[in-house]
């Protein structure tokens, strides 16, 4: 019988999913060899933001899969004016 055990511990994780109407924005005068439209990165804008202060997820497989997880200060939110360059992504 084969048994597989996996444990993942993460501290201070943040994931940002930008909410753009269109990721393609025309760049005026893109220069020689460049084509427009291109994907541009916005410094600030609307986004779906997931943050978690700490999490521990464990899984064990031995014929069937058993898992459990702990999450501390897990937050999913929509932010209207979110900047990915900010040092702290946690909600205010």
C-alpha positions, 0 to 999 in steps of 0.5 A: 500500500502506497501512502502519500502525505503533503503539507503546505504552510504559507504566511502572508499571501496575496493574489490579485486578479485585475478586472479589466474591460479589455486587456488590449489597449492601443498604444499610440505610435508604438514605434518601428517593429511594434504592433498595436494593440498590445497588452498594457499593465495598469498601475491601479484599477479595479481588482478581485483581491485575495489575502490570507495571513497564514494557512496550513493545508494537509492532505493524505492519500492511501486509497482515498484522499483526506484533507484539512486546512486552517486559514487565518484572516482569509479575505476575498474582496473587490477593490475599486482602486487597487495598486499592485505595487503597494507594500500591504495588500491587507484590507484597511 
